[in-house]
Amino acid sequence: MYIYIGASKVVRKKDVLAIFDLDTSTVSTHTRAYLNNAQARGKLITLGYDLPKSFVIMRDKTVYLSPLNTSTIVQK
């Protein structure tokens, strides 16, 4: 099964580790540090040009910033 995560990007459901809401999860310094580390490693990918609302962590440690809400991603 596949999941649409925004901006014409579709990923395999079994490769998704977690889906987080960007507004509520980035309150934690640990989450911000994780996203900064992913960006430094070149593993942070922004989908589209809209303001990101969620992020998706993949098994290969790639992190996608998605313009979709977490509830929209999970329902698809």
C-alpha positions as CSV (number, residue, x, y, z in Angstrom):
1,M,0.0,0.0,0.0
2,Y,1.1,3.5,-0.7
3,I,0.7,6.9,1.0
4,Y,0.5,10.3,-0.7
5,I,2.5,12.8,1.4
6,G,2.1,15.9,-0.8
7,A,3.6,17.5,-3.9
8,S,3.2,14.4,-6.1
9,K,5.2,12.3,-3.6
10,V,4.0,8.8,-2.8
11,V,5.8,6.5,-0.4
12,R,5.3,2.8,0.6
13,K,3.4,2.6,3.8
14,K,5.8,-0.1,5.2
15,D,8.7,2.4,4.8
16,V,7.1,5.1,7.0
17,L,8.3,5.1,10.6
18,A,6.3,8.0,11.9
19,I,4.2,11.0,10.9
20,F,4.3,14.1,13.2
21,D,2.4,17.4,13.3
22,L,5.0,20.2,12.8
23,D,3.3,22.7,15.1
24,T,2.9,20.5,18.2
25,S,6.1,18.4,17.9
26,T,8.6,21.2,17.3
27,V,7.9,22.6,20.8
28,S,10.4,20.0,22.0
29,T,14.1,20.9,21.7
30,H,14.8,17.2,20.9
31,T,12.6,17.3,17.9
32,R,14.1,20.5,16.6
33,A,17.6,19.0,17.1
34,Y,16.5,15.9,15.2
35,L,15.3,18.0,12.2
36,N,18.4,20.2,12.3
37,N,20.6,17.0,12.2
38,A,18.6,15.6,9.3
39,Q,19.1,18.8,7.4
40,A,22.8,18.8,8.1
41,R,23.0,15.2,6.8
42,G,21.1,16.2,3.7
43,K,18.2,14.0,4.6
44,L,15.6,16.7,5.0
45,I,13.4,17.1,1.9
46,T,10.7,19.8,1.6
47,L,7.8,18.9,-0.5
48,G,6.2,21.8,-2.4
49,Y,6.4,25.5,-1.8
50,D,3.6,25.8,0.8
51,L,4.3,26.1,4.5
52,P,5.0,22.6,6.0
53,K,2.4,21.3,8.4
54,S,3.8,17.8,9.1
55,F,6.9,15.7,8.7
56,V,7.3,12.1,7.8
57,I,10.2,10.0,8.9
58,M,11.2,7.1,6.7
59,R,13.1,3.9,7.4
60,D,16.1,5.1,5.5
61,K,16.2,8.2,7.9
62,T,14.9,10.5,5.2
63,V,12.6,13.2,6.6
64,Y,10.0,14.8,4.4
65,L,8.4,18.1,5.3
66,S,4.9,17.9,4.0
67,P,2.3,20.7,3.3
68,L,-0.4,18.2,4.3
69,N,-1.9,17.8,7.8
70,T,-1.2,14.6,9.6
71,S,-4.9,13.6,9.5
72,T,-4.9,14.1,5.7
73,I,-1.9,11.9,5.2
74,V,-3.2,9.1,7.5
75,Q,-6.7,9.1,5.8
76,K,-5.2,8.7,2.3
